[in-house]
């Protein structure tokens, strides 16, 4: 059965989620606290569809609502994309919990807050969780599903099923962890990259080339663990037996938080395209991500 | 002018290098210390070309030689792919330095040893360096160029130019560092991945999905630094100002060498395809990498 989705908060991420759900056939009901955002939605969504090569006819399933209560009417899944401020989120979830029908799942796009924080003390906290997308979710499929201790296992099962149904790739965590998985992996790689640049071992372009034309080619096809499973004749156990001590030594010796300095930020800013080009380069990135998604489908 | 290349050591990496140089038009002269390896080379190279979709006619530029001295005749570049044992490498470089014409660059594919070690005390150590490929180099273009303090800057310039000429992507380091760039980045990401799996936060498949369908999609297009340059309106400096403290905290809290345990190796071995499938899956990986390289060319 098709799930009706309410999008609460219609900035960039809320609009990208709208496309994800609508193109998979879900009725999508939109609400934002800011009236000007609501007014601009039809045009913004049409532009986003066009940019992403999505059929604008999918927007026939999308409706814009003037109140949160109206947007929640009939929704089985709420995707909340409010500001990353705990007091704001708490107020939103108190309201959502009061207004949403029993059984409606309340999922947050938060990358930093967890549902034990914003759901604390609320009657319906067992139906709350995080469904953290990568920006923008209509061109990058992974969604991190993070429960609190209070989240019902059945809610996680339904979340996973819905994400697969709308053709995203759910990654299910067993509990709350700061940064979830994606940003933890990004953080350690960034720390070491920044250190190598700061010490002048390699240029920022050299770091990026090492990923673009090396490591990330294997990772985008297989991931990091399936990659090392093929890098020794006896598979991953053989790999870790042969190279584990080297990898352990390199990790012990790696940079941590101290690598994030204003000096290296200035070095990177001087080496990378200037901020005025961010919109143009982001649009190209999204077009390339869409094409990459199509390519990867042909190989799987 | 076309550079003649001598491949010293013709295992899997030496053969892949042969294809890289030959398809770019370089005469390639092969030698290996093991006579049976030499005998099997023509058939092995034809099979490798076929598997990689390379025109076998490129092998007309390849010749097999019975002595190191013969293989070095006329070579401007030596790509050495011997065992990763310091005493063996030292003996090889003493011989290469004695036999190769002045001006011939002696580059090692080593992933672990550096030229200050294997070139120590040799008269020609200023022409020695590491040119570390990712296996297999005919389908993954990045090559890490690592000098010792003795390596002449002009040798590095010529190395970089040759790698570009043969359509690889050189990443030039300014000095020796354990693990170079690629394995340092791989090590920190693996350590944190292993920790998350060992603690049961996420499955091995979940870690790989996070990369395949998330992080690595951006990294394979842009690299990690150009990625964050687009993740804040004001570019990389704005990103590090907003998210640097979070990323620093996540790195401080990340796993290191202690994550490489026999227990997690067993967990991964149970979750990943079994060792008997390594050859079949490696062949598929290489076909996919070749297709990915073509795809990425169309987007750049």
Interface residues (C-beta under 8 A of the other chain):
Chain A: X112 X134 X135 X140 X141 X142 X144 X169 X171 X172 X173 X174 X175 X177 X178 X179 X181 X182 X183 X184 X185 X186 X187 X188 X189 X190 X191 X192 X193 X196 X197 X200 X201 X202 X203 X204 X206 X207 X208 X209 X210 X211 X212 X213 X214 X215 X216 X217 X218 X219 X220 X221 X222 X223 X224 X225 X226 X228 X229 X230 X231 X232 X233 X234 X235 X236 X237 X238 X240 X241 X244 X245 X246 X247 X248 X249 X250 X251 X252 X253 X254 X255 X256 X257 X258 X259 X260 X264 X265 X266 X268 X269 X271 X272 X273 X274 X275 X278 X281 X282 X285 X288 X289 X291 X292 X293 X295 X296 X299
Chain B: X112 X134 X135 X140 X141 X142 X144 X169 X171 X172 X173 X174 X175 X177 X178 X179 X181 X182 X183 X184 X185 X186 X187 X188 X189 X190 X191 X192 X193 X196 X197 X200 X201 X202 X203 X204 X206 X207 X208 X209 X210 X211 X212 X213 X214 X215 X216 X217 X218 X219 X220 X221 X222 X223 X224 X225 X226 X228 X229 X230 X231 X232 X233 X234 X235 X236 X237 X238 X240 X241 X244 X245 X246 X247 X248 X249 X250 X251 X252 X253 X254 X255 X256 X257 X258 X259 X260 X264 X265 X266 X268 X269 X271 X272 X273 X274 X275 X278 X281 X282 X285 X288 X289 X291 X292 X293 X295 X296 X299
